[in-house]
Amino acid sequence: MADGPTPQPGIMEISLYEGGAASLAGIENVIKLSSNENPWGPSDKAIEAMAKAAHSLHRYPNTDHGALRRAIGETHGLDPERIICGVGSDEV
């Protein structure tokens, strides 16, 4: 093993992630729902939203998540100032 950080005890004993089966004997079309895959692809609305956002992907998003908080608030009848959003649990 190369010199460097030593993992905490037990880390190296954790099994590697193994995704869902991509094929099964005797089954022609396997739909892998266990791997968070969507057999139908993105919706037209999702494709439209991605295309609209493509011009700004080179920048970090606004960190106050104002548009998202307003949309959630409007949808659920909540005050956006009382909604917390973050990218991952360390931001929340």
C-alpha positions in Angstrom: 0.0 0.0 0.0 1.3 3.5 -0.9 2.2 5.9 1.9 -0.6 8.2 2.7 -3.6 8.5 4.9 -4.7 5.4 6.8 -8.4 4.7 6.7 -10.3 4.3 9.9 -10.7 0.7 11.2 -13.4 -1.2 9.4 -13.4 1.0 6.3 -11.6 -1.5 4.1 -14.0 -4.3 5.2 -17.1 -2.4 3.7 -18.3 -4.2 0.7 -18.0 -2.4 -2.6 -21.3 -1.1 -4.1 -22.8 -3.4 -6.7 -25.4 -2.0 -8.9 -28.6 -3.8 -10.0 -28.4 -6.6 -12.5 -28.3 -5.3 -16.1 -29.3 -8.7 -17.5 -31.0 -11.8 -16.2 -31.0 -15.2 -17.9 -34.3 -15.7 -19.8 -35.5 -12.1 -19.5 -35.2 -9.9 -22.5 -35.8 -6.5 -21.0 -34.5 -5.8 -17.4 -35.7 -2.5 -15.9 -33.2 -1.5 -13.2 -35.4 0.4 -10.6 -33.0 -0.6 -7.8 -30.2 1.5 -9.2 -32.2 4.7 -9.3 -32.5 4.4 -13.1 -35.6 5.5 -15.1 -36.5 3.1 -17.9 -38.4 5.8 -19.7 -35.7 8.6 -19.7 -36.2 12.2 -18.7 -39.6 13.8 -19.2 -40.0 16.5 -21.8 -40.3 19.1 -19.0 -37.0 17.9 -17.5 -35.2 18.1 -20.9 -36.6 21.6 -21.4 -35.4 22.7 -18.0 -31.9 21.2 -18.6 -31.7 23.0 -22.0 -32.8 26.3 -20.3 -30.1 25.9 -17.6 -27.3 24.8 -20.0 -26.2 28.4 -20.6 -25.3 28.9 -16.9 -23.7 25.5 -16.0 -20.3 27.1 -15.9 -21.2 29.1 -12.8 -22.0 28.1 -9.3 -25.7 28.4 -8.5 -27.1 31.0 -6.2 -26.6 29.7 -2.6 -29.7 31.3 -1.1 -31.9 28.9 -3.2 -34.5 31.7 -3.4 -36.2 30.6 -6.6 -36.5 27.0 -5.2 -37.7 28.2 -1.8 -40.3 30.4 -3.5 -41.5 27.6 -5.7 -41.8 25.2 -2.8 -43.6 27.8 -0.7 -46.1 28.6 -3.5 -46.7 24.9 -4.1 -47.2 24.0 -0.5 -48.6 27.3 0.9 -45.5 28.0 3.0 -43.5 31.1 3.8 -40.3 30.8 1.7 -38.4 32.5 4.5 -39.1 29.4 6.7 -37.8 26.9 4.1 -34.2 25.7 4.2 -32.6 24.2 1.1 -29.0 23.0 0.7 -26.7 21.0 -1.5 -26.1 18.0 0.7 -26.7 17.6 4.4 -23.7 19.7 5.5 -25.4 22.8 4.2 -28.6 22.2 6.1 
